[in-house]
Amino acid sequence: MTEKNVRVRFAPSPTGALHIGGAHTALFNWLWARRRGGAFILRVEDTDAERSTAEYEDTIMDGLKWLGLDWDEGPDVGGAFGPYRQSERMDLYRKYAEQLLDEGKAYREDGAVIFRTPVGVSLVIEDEIYGDIKIQSEKASVNQDGSVKDIVIIKRDGMPTYNYAVVVDDHAMDISWVIRGEDHISNTPKQMLLYRALGWEMPRFAHLPMILGKDKKKLSKRHGATSVFEYNDMGYLPDSVFNFLALLGWSPGGGIEIFDRDEAVRSFELSKVIKKPAVFDMDKLNYVNQEHLKTMDPVLKKRIVEPFWRELGLKPERHADQYLMDALTLMGARGRTTKELAEFSDYFVDFSPVKERYDASDITPEQRGTLKKFFAAFMSMPEWESGSMEAFARNWCEANGASLKEVALPLRWALTGRKVSPGVFEVAQLLGRDECGTRLKHFDFVD
């Protein structure tokens, strides 16, 4: 099979939002297609008519787009192998069911079409990740007592079953690689039997590792958000979630953990995917997100943080764009998410959060006297520049028998309402002389 023929698919059911497991599968399919110069196909498996909705289909597509996973063929963009919704492919399922009936490989029962599970056939799943998995056909589908169980391919309501429809679709769409979660390994023998019965070439298989929580249990909401959009709402960057999901079961090697999409595509190989279950670790996601935040373009960072400032009741539109970008740049690596970054930088946008956090009740009359002397001189400095401020503060403290901490810490509290911030004199410079004066006066640090 040549590289130009690589065709992979992500085939979600539109019965819910795009969850982490589905996004992980889509990502690895996308990486393989892009790595091999192939095609990534989006196919919607909507045969569960009662639970499938157009809204969920849109939500899944939006989640993929948010992650930056574009598809070459799909229900919205078309393609030579459509239609791309199973509900629109019913004639195809009926056609091949009739073929199996005509050849005596299937039979009708109570309105359903049932495939006869053959016995004595040796199957070998040549899995790219798990290696060769051998199984006898009579073990592919069994009853509870271990006896051979025939496989329903068309249900009584006329709808195809998963194992049948996926075989027909993958063949008809010329899918060359089936890359999916390892929970599908048990389905693969059934599908291989159908490929053999229909006389079709099988795709190659690669089953991805399970994703577990840190407690080694199946991933659920208690381990963190499960819907992709929840991570958006929590302040995670799409590039970071992409990076983090790629690390679940794979790495580019060389100890590299932070990378962009192009770097991932260049390095990705299915042979490097490990079969050991991957652990979903929020601490690791926070680290990856923080690293991406550090190098983010200031314009983009401001645009992403703004909604979270507004969520806090602040009005960033009152300030010039450059001022807000400078504020976020000054924040450096503070904040693991854009939501945290908005919270930690709120004092640059408005004074009100500072007043809510700090009331200067910790300042004694004696301290206030010293601070008033210092800030009177401080506010009269001819040059409002951080380096000059720090030099002035050090000289004043030395001349007046005080420590730098005695004036710098109250200044930090008055300007930010926080014990920790970027360099306080850099904060003062960015806020500007007038705003600093307003805040110091509120706490009666200047007259």
Secondary structure, DSSP 8 states (H G I E B T S, - for coil): --GGG-EEEE---SSS--BHHHHHHHHHHHHHHHHTT-EEEE-B----TTT--HHHHHHHHHHHHHHT---SBBTTTB-TT---BGGG-HHHHHHHHHHHHHTTSEEEETTEEEE---SS-EEEEEETTTEEEEEEGGGTSB-TTS-B--EEEE-TTS-B-HHHHHHHHHHHTT--EEEEEGGGTTTHHHHHHHHHHHT----EEEEE--EE-TTSSB--GGGS--BHHHHHHTT--HHHHHHHHHTSS---STT-----HHHHHHH--GGG---S-EE--HHHHHHHHHHHHHTS-HHHHHHHHHHHHHHTT--GGGS-HHHHHHHHHHHTT--SSHHHHHHHTHHHH-SHHHHHH---TT--HHHHHHHHHHHHHHTT-S---HHHHHHHHHHHHHHTT--HHHHHHHHHHHHHSSS--S-HHHHHHHH-HHHHHHHHHHTTS--
